[in-house]
C-alpha cells in the first residue's frame, strides 16, 4: 500500500490585458523554501480574444519553468550532499 507523506500545492496567478497574459507559478516546499517561475503568452491581433487560451499557454510555460527550477534545486542538493557533480535529468 502506498502512503502519501508530503503534499505540494502550486499557486498560479495571472495578469492579463487585451493582448498579453502573464503567469506566475509558486510552490512552497517542506524545507520552507519557495520556488517561483514565470510564463507569458501573446495574442496575435488577428486572433479572437480568448483569455482562457492565454492562461493555459502562459500557465503551461510557467509550470515548465517551475519544473526546470525544481530540477536545478534538486541537483544542487545532490551535489552538496555527495560532494560530486550530478548528471542532468533530461525531461
N, C-alpha and C positions, 0 to 999 in steps of 0.2 A: 504494500500500500504506500502510495506517495503522499507526503505531507508538505504543506506549504509552511516554510519557516520565515519567509520575508515577503513583503509585497511592495511594489513601487507604484506610485501614482504620477503620471505625466500630466503636467498642466500645459494647456495651449491657450495663447491669446492671439487675437487677430486685430490688425489695424487696416482699414480699407478706405479708399476713395474711389472715384469713378473708374480709374484705370489701373490701380495698384492694390495688391494685397500683401501685407507683411505678416509673418507669423513668428511667434517666439514659443519655443518648447523648453520646458524646465522639468527636471526630475530631482527630487531630494533623495539622497542615498542614505542607507542606515548608518554610515560613518559620519553623518552630519554635513557632508559636502553637497553642493548643488552643481548640476551641470546644465548649462543653457546653450541653446543653439537658435539660429535664425533661418528663415526661408522667405522667399518672395515670389510673387507671380505678377505678370503684367498682362493686361488685356489689350489686344490689338484693337485699334479704333474701329475696325470693320466688324469685330465680333459683337454678338449681343451681350448685354450686361447680365452675367450670371454669377453673382457673388459666391455661391456655394462652390462653383468650379474653381474660382480663385483661391478659396480657403483650402480646398483639397490639394491643390498643387503647392501652394505656399506651405501648408501643413506637412505634406509629404517631404518637401525639401528640408524643412526644419527637423523633422524626425530622422531623416537620413544623416544630417549633420550631427544630431544628437548621438546617433549610433556610433559615428566615427569618433566623436569626443569620448564616449564611454570606452571604446576600444583603446584609444590612446591612453586614457587614465589607467585602464587595466594593465597595459604594457608597462607603464611606469611603475606600477605596484609590483608586477612580476620581477622587473629588473632590480628594484630596490631590495626585494626580499631574497633574490637569488644571487645578486652580485654580478650578473651577466646580462647581455642584451638578448631580449626575446625576439622571436621572429614575428613579423606582422601577420595578423589574422586577415585573410582576404575575404571580403563579403561580396 
